[in-house]
Amino acid sequence: MAVNDYVKFVTQRFVTYMDMPKEERARRRSARKQERPPLSYRLFGIVPLSLRLLFRRRP
């Protein structure tokens, strides 16, 4: 990808973002934050999940 193509792509994305109403941007941002995995999973991968499953009490 040439530099000119990249600049064009970034410019198009920026203009699309700026044309979007402020409320829509805020709604998308909050939806994206809610879809994030837990912080421990993002930082350490699958290890916290496996430890939690290992030490979870079984009835």
DSSP file (Angstrom, degrees, kcal/mol; ACC not computed):
  #  RESIDUE AA STRUCTURE BP1 BP2  ACC     N-H-->O    O-->H-N    N-H-->O    O-->H-N    TCO  KAPPA ALPHA  PHI   PSI    X-CA   Y-CA   Z-CA
    1    1 A M              0   0    0      0, 0.0     2,-0.1     0, 0.0     0, 0.0   0.000 360.0 360.0 360.0 127.2    0.0    0.0    0.0
    2    2 A A     >  -     0   0    0      1,-0.1     4,-2.0     4,-0.0     5,-0.2  -0.339 360.0-114.4 -75.4 159.1    1.5    3.3   -1.0
    3    3 A V  H  > S+     0   0    0      1,-0.2     4,-2.5     2,-0.2     5,-0.2   0.880 116.7  56.0 -61.6 -38.8    1.7    6.2    1.4
    4    4 A N  H  > S+     0   0    0      1,-0.2     4,-2.2     2,-0.2    -1,-0.2   0.899 106.6  49.8 -62.4 -40.8   -0.8    8.2   -0.7
    5    5 A D  H  > S+     0   0    0      2,-0.2     4,-2.4     1,-0.2    -1,-0.2   0.900 110.7  50.1 -64.1 -40.3   -3.4    5.4   -0.4
    6    6 A Y  H  X S+     0   0    0     -4,-2.0     4,-2.7     2,-0.2     5,-0.2   0.917 110.2  49.1 -65.1 -43.8   -2.9    5.2    3.3
    7    7 A V  H  X S+     0   0    0     -4,-2.5     4,-2.4     1,-0.2    -1,-0.2   0.902 111.6  50.4 -62.5 -40.7   -3.3    9.0    3.7
    8    8 A K  H  X S+     0   0    0     -4,-2.2     4,-2.3    -5,-0.2    -2,-0.2   0.917 111.2  48.5 -63.0 -44.0   -6.5    8.8    1.6
    9    9 A F  H  X S+     0   0    0     -4,-2.4     4,-2.3     2,-0.2    -2,-0.2   0.933 113.0  46.6 -62.0 -47.9   -7.9    6.0    3.7
   10   10 A V  H  X S+     0   0    0     -4,-2.7     4,-2.4     1,-0.2    -1,-0.2   0.895 112.2  51.3 -63.6 -40.3   -7.2    7.7    7.0
   11   11 A T  H  X S+     0   0    0     -4,-2.4     4,-2.6    -5,-0.2    -1,-0.2   0.913 109.8  49.3 -63.6 -42.9   -8.7   11.0    5.7
   12   12 A Q  H  X S+     0   0    0     -4,-2.3     4,-2.3     1,-0.2    -2,-0.2   0.917 112.1  48.2 -63.1 -43.1  -11.8    9.2    4.6
   13   13 A R  H  X S+     0   0    0     -4,-2.3     4,-2.3     2,-0.2    -2,-0.2   0.910 112.6  49.1 -63.2 -41.9  -12.2    7.5    8.0
   14   14 A F  H  X S+     0   0    0     -4,-2.4     4,-2.6     2,-0.2    -2,-0.2   0.916 111.6  47.8 -64.9 -44.4  -11.6   10.8    9.8
   15   15 A V  H  X S+     0   0    0     -4,-2.6     4,-2.0     2,-0.2    -1,-0.2   0.906 111.8  50.5 -65.0 -41.2  -14.2   12.7    7.7
   16   16 A T  H  X S+     0   0    0     -4,-2.3     4,-0.8    -5,-0.2    -1,-0.2   0.910 112.1  48.2 -61.5 -41.9  -16.7    9.9    8.2
   17   17 A Y  H >< S+     0   0    0     -4,-2.3     3,-0.5     1,-0.2    -2,-0.2   0.908 112.4  47.6 -64.9 -43.0  -16.1   10.0   11.9
   18   18 A M  H 3< S+     0   0    0     -4,-2.6    -1,-0.2     1,-0.2    -2,-0.2   0.787 107.6  56.1 -72.6 -26.8  -16.4   13.8   12.1
   19   19 A D  H 3< S+     0   0    0     -4,-2.0    -1,-0.2    -5,-0.2    -2,-0.2   0.696  88.5  95.8 -75.7 -18.4  -19.7   13.8   10.0
   20   20 A M  S << S-     0   0    0     -4,-0.8     5,-0.1    -3,-0.5    -3,-0.0  -0.483  89.5-101.8 -72.2 140.2  -21.3   11.4   12.5
   21   21 A P     >  -     0   0    0      0, 0.0     4,-2.0     0, 0.0     3,-0.2  -0.254  27.7-117.4 -61.2 152.1  -23.4   13.1   15.2
   22   22 A K  H  > S+     0   0    0      1,-0.2     4,-2.2     2,-0.2     5,-0.2   0.865 113.9  53.7 -60.9 -38.8  -21.8   13.5   18.6
   23   23 A E  H  > S+     0   0    0      1,-0.2     4,-2.4     2,-0.2    -1,-0.2   0.889 107.5  51.2 -64.8 -38.9  -24.5   11.3   20.3
   24   24 A E  H  > S+     0   0    0      2,-0.2     4,-2.5     1,-0.2    -1,-0.2   0.902 109.4  50.1 -65.1 -41.4  -23.8    8.5   17.8
   25   25 A R  H  X S+     0   0    0     -4,-2.0     4,-2.3     1,-0.2    -2,-0.2   0.920 112.1  47.8 -62.5 -43.0  -20.1    8.6   18.4
   26   26 A A  H  X S+     0   0    0     -4,-2.2     4,-2.4     2,-0.2    -2,-0.2   0.893 111.3  50.8 -65.4 -39.5  -20.7    8.5   22.2
   27   27 A R  H  X S+     0   0    0     -4,-2.4     4,-2.2     2,-0.2    -2,-0.2   0.920 112.1  46.4 -64.8 -43.9  -23.1    5.5   21.8
   28   28 A R  H  X S+     0   0    0     -4,-2.5     4,-2.3     2,-0.2    -2,-0.2   0.895 111.7  51.8 -64.8 -39.7  -20.6    3.6   19.7
   29   29 A R  H  X S+     0   0    0     -4,-2.3     4,-1.8    -5,-0.2    -2,-0.2   0.919 111.5  46.1 -64.1 -43.5  -17.8    4.3   22.1
   30   30 A S  H  X S+     0   0    0     -4,-2.4     4,-1.8     1,-0.2    -1,-0.2   0.878 111.9  51.6 -68.4 -36.2  -19.8    3.1   25.1
   31   31 A A  H  X S+     0   0    0     -4,-2.2     4,-1.2     1,-0.2    -1,-0.2   0.889 109.2  50.7 -65.7 -38.2  -20.9    0.0   23.2
   32   32 A R  H  < S+     0   0    0     -4,-2.3     4,-0.4     1,-0.2    -1,-0.2   0.867 108.9  51.6 -67.0 -36.3  -17.3   -0.8   22.3
   33   33 A K  H >< S+     0   0    0     -4,-1.8     3,-0.8     1,-0.2    -1,-0.2   0.871 107.7  52.2 -68.1 -36.1  -16.2   -0.4   25.9
   34   34 A Q  H 3< S+     0   0    0     -4,-1.8    -1,-0.2     1,-0.2    -2,-0.2   0.784 104.4  57.0 -71.0 -26.1  -18.9   -2.8   27.1
   35   35 A E  T 3< S+     0   0    0     -4,-1.2    -1,-0.2    -5,-0.1    -2,-0.2   0.568  82.7 112.2 -81.2  -8.8  -17.8   -5.5   24.6
   36   36 A R  S <  S-     0   0    0     -3,-0.8     3,-0.1    -4,-0.4    -3,-0.0  -0.321  71.7-117.8 -64.9 144.4  -14.3   -5.5   26.0
   37   37 A P        -     0   0    0      0, 0.0     5,-0.1     0, 0.0    -1,-0.1  -0.357  50.4 -72.0 -71.8 165.2  -13.1   -8.7   27.8
   38   38 A P     >  -     0   0    0      0, 0.0     4,-2.2     0, 0.0     3,-0.3  -0.159  43.8-114.1 -57.9 154.3  -12.2   -8.3   31.5
   39   39 A L  H  > S+     0   0    0      1,-0.2     4,-2.4     2,-0.2     5,-0.2   0.880 114.8  54.6 -59.8 -41.6   -9.0   -6.5   32.3
   40   40 A S  H  > S+     0   0    0      1,-0.2     4,-2.4     2,-0.2    -1,-0.2   0.885 109.7  47.7 -62.7 -36.9   -7.3   -9.6   33.7
   41   41 A Y  H  > S+     0   0    0     -3,-0.3     4,-2.0     2,-0.2    -1,-0.2   0.902 111.8  49.7 -69.8 -40.4   -8.0  -11.5   30.5
   42   42 A R  H  < S+     0   0    0     -4,-2.2    -2,-0.2     1,-0.2    -1,-0.2   0.876 117.8  40.1 -65.8 -36.2   -6.7   -8.7   28.3
   43   43 A L  H  < S+     0   0    0     -4,-2.4    -2,-0.2    -5,-0.2    -1,-0.2   0.892 132.2  19.3 -80.3 -40.2   -3.5   -8.3   30.4
   44   44 A F  H >< S-     0   0    0     -4,-2.4     3,-0.9     1,-0.3     2,-0.2   0.390  92.6-140.2-118.2   2.7   -2.6  -12.0   31.0
   45   45 A G  T 3<  -     0   0    0     -4,-2.0     4,-0.4    -5,-0.2    -1,-0.3  -0.484  65.6 -18.3  78.0-141.4   -4.6  -14.0   28.4
   46   46 A I  T 3> S+     0   0    0      1,-0.2     4,-2.4    -2,-0.2    -1,-0.2   0.564 112.0  89.6 -83.3 -10.3   -6.2  -17.3   29.2
   47   47 A V  H <> S+     0   0    0     -3,-0.9     4,-2.5     1,-0.2     5,-0.2   0.917  86.9  47.6 -59.2 -49.3   -4.3  -17.9   32.4
   48   48 A P  H  > S+     0   0    0      0, 0.0     4,-2.4     0, 0.0    -1,-0.2   0.898 112.9  50.3 -60.7 -37.8   -6.7  -16.1   34.9
   49   49 A L  H  > S+     0   0    0     -4,-0.4     4,-2.3     2,-0.2    -2,-0.2   0.926 111.2  47.6 -64.6 -44.0   -9.6  -17.9   33.3
   50   50 A S  H  X S+     0   0    0     -4,-2.4     4,-2.1     1,-0.2    -1,-0.2   0.894 112.7  49.0 -66.3 -38.8   -8.0  -21.3   33.6
   51   51 A L  H  X S+     0   0    0     -4,-2.5     4,-2.4     2,-0.2    -1,-0.2   0.898 110.3  51.2 -66.5 -39.4   -7.1  -20.7   37.2
   52   52 A R  H  X S+     0   0    0     -4,-2.4     4,-0.8    -5,-0.2    -2,-0.2   0.915 112.5  45.8 -64.0 -41.7  -10.6  -19.5   38.1
   53   53 A L  H  < S+     0   0    0     -4,-2.3    -1,-0.2     1,-0.2    -2,-0.2   0.863 112.4  52.2 -68.1 -34.6  -12.0  -22.6   36.5
   54   54 A L  H  < S+     0   0    0     -4,-2.1    -2,-0.2     1,-0.2    -1,-0.2   0.910 117.4  35.5 -67.3 -43.2   -9.5  -24.8   38.3
   55   55 A F  H  < S+     0   0    0     -4,-2.4    -1,-0.2    -5,-0.1    -2,-0.2   0.417  87.4 118.5 -95.8   1.7  -10.2  -23.4   41.8
   56   56 A R  S  < S-     0   0    0     -4,-0.8     2,-0.2    -3,-0.2    -3,-0.0  -0.475  70.8-113.6 -69.2 136.3  -13.9  -22.9   41.4
   57   57 A R        -     0   0    0     -2,-0.2    -1,-0.1     2,-0.0    -2,-0.1  -0.489  25.1-146.8 -73.2 136.9  -15.8  -25.0   43.9
   58   58 A R              0   0    0     -2,-0.2    -1,-0.0     1,-0.1     0, 0.0  -0.860 360.0 360.0-102.7 138.8  -18.0  -27.7   42.4
   59   59 A P              0   0    0      0, 0.0    -1,-0.1     0, 0.0    -2,-0.0   0.503 360.0 360.0 -72.5 360.0  -21.3  -28.6   44.1
